[in-house]
């Protein structure tokens, strides 16, 4: 139970008590047909376990079923659906490693989280964080780097300047230094459309 708050413990105790009361009522009211009652109890138990598993895995399920970006490389057009949280996300191959970015027109550069920086071959612990950036959470230090290759299906750019965020950044940002390579950025309905 380590890490559970008193609120969580209270909810757990309530659920255990509620389950015990319902189980007791079920047993008492169905004494004569106990075999059939046990079958129903097992069935309801499995349904409840399935619901608990669905709630616990909701983020993974949502990631799997949510719409993904559509790339029309012939036309040089990328359609990015807006996520349930209101953000637009785009997956690019950075140094041959797929990374998902939040498209951020308010960010000047491509900004990598430390985790993503490691995935594409940088060691944040060995980099000098002498740059500064202002964020909604205040000033953070950044380390300038150059990405050898950034690809989106048939669209490839080389030697792209980027920064590694020295703070706690949960997801990398795709800023204007990359977005300005597109002729047009359009938001229509629930889609962002990038056109080259």
Helices and strands as residue ranges (DSSP letters): H 6-29, H 34-56, H 58-65, E 70-72, E 77-81, E 89-94, E 97-103, E 110-112, H 114-119, G 124-126, E 131-135, E 138-152, E 155-165, E 173-174, H 176-179, E 184-188, E 191-195
